[in-house]
Amino acid sequence: MNYPVFIFHELVLRFSDVNRGIGRYISATIDNGECLINTTTGHIKVALSMLEKQYNNPKLISKEELQQLASGFEIG
């Protein structure tokens, strides 16, 4: 599926609520069932299921899921 760009922006904003160092959205690539979201300060890997949740019903993404993913943020 081709995801609209606002999905990535929204996820980065939500991750930023957990980790202020994540920065702003730059780009995203999808490969092998995973999405790599690049930001102004690094990147974060997100499962396609998370993109689906954000697209279809963002309320299904718990604060714990956001915290867990944000902890996987890599600077650089």
C-alpha positions in Angstrom: 0.0 0.0 0.0 1.1 3.5 -0.7 0.7 5.4 2.6 -0.1 9.1 2.5 2.7 11.2 3.8 0.7 12.6 6.7 0.8 9.1 8.4 4.5 9.4 8.8 4.3 13.0 10.0 1.7 12.0 12.6 3.7 9.1 13.9 6.8 11.3 14.2 4.8 13.8 16.2 3.5 11.1 18.5 7.0 9.7 19.0 8.2 13.2 19.8 5.8 13.4 22.7 7.7 10.5 24.2 11.2 11.5 23.1 11.8 15.2 22.2 15.1 14.3 20.5 13.4 12.5 17.6 13.2 15.7 15.5 11.0 16.3 12.4 10.0 13.9 9.6 12.1 13.9 6.5 11.4 10.7 4.6 10.3 7.1 4.8 11.1 3.9 3.0 9.3 0.6 3.1 11.2 -2.7 2.7 10.6 -6.3 3.8 7.5 -5.5 5.9 9.2 -2.7 7.8 9.2 1.1 7.4 12.3 3.2 8.1 11.3 6.7 9.0 14.1 9.3 8.7 14.0 12.4 10.8 16.1 15.5 11.2 18.1 13.8 14.0 18.1 10.1 13.1 15.7 7.2 12.2 13.2 4.8 13.6 12.0 1.5 12.4 8.2 0.9 12.4 6.3 -2.3 11.5 3.7 -1.9 8.7 1.1 -3.0 11.2 1.8 0.3 13.1 1.3 2.3 9.9 -2.0 0.5 9.3 -3.1 1.4 12.9 -2.1 5.0 12.4 -3.9 5.2 9.1 -7.1 3.3 10.1 -7.5 4.1 13.8 -4.7 5.9 15.6 -6.4 5.3 19.0 -5.4 1.6 18.7 -1.8 2.6 19.3 -1.2 2.6 23.0 1.2 4.9 24.9 3.3 1.9 25.7 3.7 0.9 22.1 4.8 4.5 21.3 7.3 4.4 24.2 8.7 1.1 23.0 9.1 2.2 19.5 10.5 5.6 20.5 13.1 3.8 22.6 14.4 2.2 19.4 15.2 5.6 17.8 18.7 5.8 16.5 20.6 9.1 16.3 22.5 9.8 13.1 
